[in-house]
Amino acid sequence: MYRVLDESQDATVGIKIHGKFTREDYEGLLPYLRDIRKEVGPLNLLFDMSRLDGEQNPGGLKEFVANLQTQIGIDRVAIAGDPPQWLEFPGEDGRADSPMKVKIFPPSQIDQAWNWLKGKYA
């Protein structure tokens, strides 16, 4: 399950993923993000994964993450929490040639994650 966070504004969108993220969640969230992208341009996303179910079925979440850059156009992704070991974000390795930048923050630093997305911190 997921919900869009109230702090979302313009091209910066926060999504709290809690419990299990299903294919139905993925199929509902992608069009929502595409619509915002059409209105405001490339997006910056915050994923609050502090309540992600440890027994997560990787299929839907992996496919969703793989499509973030190719189908939507994402500049930055901030992850608050501990993403599962099997979940790989393009750009997470910090390569300069990656179009999407990814940074992981402890759950207690969600404010810093928002600031990083908004360009207030490098």
Disulfide bonds with the S-S distance in Angstrom:
none
